[in-house]
Amino acid sequence: MDSLDSTLDSMQNNRFAALYNSMIRELTNTTHLSQTEVTSLLMVYYKFVMNNGRAAKMMTKKQFYQIFLVLFNLNDMRAADRTLLHITKHVKYVDPAGWIQLFTLFTTGDLTMRMKFAFAVYNTKGTGLIDREMISVAVERFFIGEDEDEVMELRADMCELIIKKFDVDKDGFISFDDYVTVVSQQPCLLEFLGRLFPSVDDQNVLAHCTNIDSLISY
């Protein structure tokens, strides 16, 4: 165990083992990640926790935001907040299981899992339906410029285009079934209301940094 991470001393390595060994086995059995990948990700998590002091046991949400915005290159704070709600119930912290769940979502090839996550993030009211107001708020960041009238027109046009495309049953809302119908046929529309997943390039960097071997393209 002393050699698990050469940047840590033996006491720190032993504490990691005591805290996470049983969790590593459980998460390896319940996710698509290998034992090495889960261990590496939890080691990264552990190092963030150590920065919070000897008594700390979890990553802070402030640390998560920094990772989300910098390492993942995802710059939508509303998406970060919704992602946090999806992976953890803690108010101020991100627990280790939530940390692994995040990477499970980001690295899975299971389109259904990705659709469930994306729809939950986009459905900001938690109603199970995406309405015109949610779409309007989301498309605000798609268009910016000095000509306010032109920007407003572009946003309105985009909103109408999205509703026309995704409201399969024409009831004025986008349900999960509507979303699945469209995205199953056109997976490129998975993130139709804004980026939620790291790009391929960002995933490659992430994979090398955290030893997620299954993501690395040799």
NUDO-631848 format. One record per residue (C-alpha): x, y, z; residue in one letter; residue number from 1. Coordinates in steps of 0.05 Angstrom, whole numbers, plus 5000, padded with zeros to 4 digits. Layout:
REM residues N
(site (X Y Z) "A" NUM) ...
//
This chain:
REM residues 218
(site (5000 5000 5000) "M" 1) (site (5059 5047 5013) "D" 2) (site (5073 5050 4939) "S" 3) (site (5001 5064 4916) "L" 4) (site (5018 5137 4906) "D" 5) (site (5090 5159 4912) "S" 6) (site (5071 5231 4925) "T" 7) (site (5039 5210 4992) "L" 8) (site (5074 5185 5053) "D" 9) (site (5059 5116 5083) "S" 10) (site (5010 5144 5134) "M" 11) (site (4971 5180 5080) "Q" 12) (site (4970 5118 5036) "N" 13) (site (4946 5076 5094) "N" 14) (site (4891 5126 5110) "R" 15) (site (4868 5124 5038) "F" 16) (site (4864 5048 5042) "A" 17) (site (4824 5051 5107) "A" 18) (site (4776 5102 5079) "L" 19) (site (4764 5075 5009) "Y" 20) (site (4782 5002 5000) "N" 21) (site (4712 4975 5012) "S" 22) (site (4683 5031 4970) "M" 23) (site (4731 5014 4913) "I" 24) (site (4706 4943 4911) "R" 25) (site (4633 4965 4914) "E" 26) (site (4640 5018 4859) "L" 27) (site (4680 4971 4815) "T" 28) (site (4622 4922 4818) "N" 29) (site (4568 4974 4805) "T" 30) (site (4599 5017 4750) "T" 31) (site (4633 5005 4683) "H" 32) (site (4698 5031 4712) "L" 33) (site (4755 4983 4728) "S" 34) (site (4785 4976 4797) "Q" 35) (site (4846 5015 4774) "T" 36) (site (4803 5071 4747) "E" 37) (site (4760 5076 4810) "V" 38) (site (4823 5075 4853) "T" 39) (site (4856 5130 4812) "S" 40) (site (4794 5174 4813) "L" 41) (site (4786 5165 4888) "L" 42) (site (4859 5182 4898) "M" 43) (site (4848 5248 4861) "V" 44) (site (4786 5259 4905) "Y" 45) (site (4827 5242 4968) "Y" 46) (site (4880 5294 4951) "K" 47) (site (4827 5348 4943) "F" 48) (site (4799 5328 5011) "V" 49) (site (4868 5331 5044) "M" 50) (site (4873 5403 5022) "N" 51) (site (4813 5418 5066) "N" 52) (site (4849 5399 5130) "G" 53) (site (4862 5337 5172) "R" 54) (site (4790 5330 5196) "A" 55) (site (4759 5338 5126) "A" 56) (site (4724 5278 5096) "K" 57) (site (4693 5305 5032) "M" 58) (site (4707 5351 4973) "M" 59) (site (4675 5419 4978) "T" 60) (site (4627 5444 4926) "K" 61) (site (4674 5503 4913) "K" 62) (site (4728 5453 4893) "Q" 63) (site (4678 5417 4849) "F" 64) (site (4661 5482 4813) "Y" 65) (site (4734 5495 4800) "Q" 66) (site (4743 5425 4771) "I" 67) (site (4679 5431 4729) "F" 68) (site (4699 5498 4699) "L" 69) (site (4773 5487 4690) "V" 70) (site (4788 5413 4683) "L" 71) (site (4724 5394 4647) "F" 72) (site (4722 5460 4608) "N" 73) (site (4648 5466 4621) "L" 74) (site (4631 5539 4635) "N" 75) (site (4556 5538 4651) "D" 76) (site (4546 5548 4725) "M" 77) (site (4473 5530 4720) "R" 78) (site (4492 5464 4690) "A" 79) (site (4544 5454 4745) "A" 80) (site (4490 5466 4798) "D" 81) (site (4442 5418 4765) "R" 82) (site (4497 5366 4757) "T" 83) (site (4511 5371 4832) "L" 84) (site (4438 5360 4848) "L" 85) (site (4441 5297 4806) "H" 86) (site (4502 5266 4838) "I" 87) (site (4498 5286 4911) "T" 88) (site (4446 5306 4964) "K" 89) (site (4496 5343 5007) "H" 90) (site (4488 5418 5014) "V" 91) (site (4561 5438 5019) "K" 92) (site (4601 5377 4997) "Y" 93) (site (4609 5324 4943) "V" 94) (site (4614 5254 4972) "D" 95) (site (4662 5203 4941) "P" 96) (site (4605 5161 4912) "A" 97) (site (4579 5223 4877) "G" 98) (site (4648 5238 4850) "W" 99) (site (4651 5169 4819) "I" 100) (site (4580 5175 4793) "Q" 101) (site (4601 5239 4757) "L" 102) (site (4657 5203 4720) "F" 103) (site (4612 5144 4706) "T" 104) (site (4564 5192 4671) "L" 105) (site (4620 5228 4635) "F" 106) (site (4654 5165 4609) "T" 107) (site (4596 5117 4595) "T" 108) (site (4579 5097 4524) "G" 109) (site (4508 5081 4546) "D" 110) (site (4465 5131 4509) "L" 111) (site (4404 5117 4553) "T" 112) (site (4444 5135 4616) "M" 113) (site (4470 5198 4583) "R" 114) (site (4400 5218 4561) "M" 115) (site (4370 5208 4631) "K" 116) (site (4425 5252 4660) "F" 117) (site (4420 5306 4607) "A" 118) (site (4345 5311 4611) "F" 119) (site (4347 5315 4687) "A" 120) (site (4397 5373 4682) "V" 121) (site (4357 5410 4629) "Y" 122) (site (4291 5399 4667) "N" 123) (site (4306 5456 4716) "T" 124) (site (4237 5457 4747) "K" 125) (site (4238 5383 4762) "G" 126) (site (4169 5374 4730) "T" 127) (site (4189 5319 4681) "G" 128) (site (4173 5367 4624) "L" 129) (site (4216 5420 4591) "I" 130) (site (4173 5481 4576) "D" 131) (site (4183 5542 4533) "R" 132) (site (4210 5583 4591) "E" 133) (site (4265 5532 4606) "M" 134) (site (4285 5532 4533) "I" 135) (site (4285 5608 4529) "S" 136) (site (4331 5612 4590) "V" 137) (site (4378 5559 4560) "A" 138) (site (4384 5592 4492) "V" 139) (site (4401 5660 4522) "E" 140) (site (4474 5641 4523) "R" 141) (site (4473 5615 4451) "F" 142) (site (4470 5685 4422) "F" 143) (site (4504 5748 4447) "I" 144) (site (4519 5814 4412) "G" 145) (site (4512 5889 4412) "E" 146) (site (4448 5890 4371) "D" 147) (site (4397 5871 4424) "E" 148) (site (4339 5866 4376) "D" 149) (site (4377 5818 4331) "E" 150) (site (4399 5776 4390) "V" 151) (site (4328 5772 4416) "M" 152) (site (4302 5751 4348) "E" 153) (site (4355 5697 4341) "L" 154) (site (4338 5670 4410) "R" 155) (site (4264 5669 4394) "A" 156) (site (4277 5634 4328) "D" 157) (site (4321 5582 4362) "M" 158) (site (4269 5570 4415) "C" 159) (site (4216 5557 4362) "E" 160) (site (4263 5512 4324) "L" 161) (site (4278 5470 4385) "I" 162) (site (4205 5463 4404) "I" 163) (site (4187 5443 4333) "K" 164) (site (4242 5391 4331) "K" 165) (site (4233 5360 4400) "F" 166) (site (4159 5367 4416) "D" 167) (site (4142 5302 4381) "V" 168) (site (4070 5296 4408) "D" 169) (site (4056 5371 4397) "K" 170) (site (4030 5384 4467) "D" 171) (site (4073 5446 4478) "G" 172) (site (4124 5411 4522) "F" 173) (site (4185 5367 4512) "I" 174) (site (4176 5304 4552) "S" 175) (site (4230 5252 4565) "F" 176) (site (4196 5207 4514) "D" 177) (site (4199 5263 4463) "D" 178) (site (4272 5274 4478) "Y" 179) (site (4289 5200 4473) "V" 180) (site (4253 5194 4407) "T" 181) (site (4294 5250 4376) "V" 182) (site (4362 5235 4407) "V" 183) (site (4358 5160 4394) "S" 184) (site (4353 5177 4320) "Q" 185) (site (4403 5235 4323) "Q" 186) (site (4451 5225 4382) "P" 187) (site (4487 5290 4362) "C" 188) (site (4427 5327 4393) "L" 189) (site (4439 5297 4462) "L" 190) (site (4464 5365 4489) "E" 191) (site (4412 5407 4453) "F" 192) (site (4406 5458 4509) "L" 193) (site (4480 5467 4523) "G" 194) (site (4543 5426 4536) "R" 195) (site (4541 5378 4595) "L" 196) (site (4597 5329 4578) "F" 197) (site (4671 5341 4568) "P" 198) (site (4693 5341 4496) "S" 199) (site (4734 5283 4468) "V" 200) (site (4798 5323 4474) "D" 201) (site (4782 5342 4546) "D" 202) (site (4765 5270 4562) "Q" 203) (site (4833 5248 4535) "N" 204) (site (4869 5298 4579) "V" 205) (site (4826 5276 4637) "L" 206) (site (4840 5203 4623) "A" 207) (site (4915 5213 4624) "H" 208) (site (4912 5255 4688) "C" 209) (site (4869 5205 4726) "T" 210) (site (4892 5140 4695) "N" 211) (site (4825 5122 4663) "I" 212) (site (4857 5074 4616) "D" 213) (site (4794 5054 4579) "S" 214) (site (4787 5125 4552) "L" 215) (site (4858 5134 4527) "I" 216) (site (4868 5129 4452) "S" 217) (site (4938 5102 4442) "Y" 218) 
//
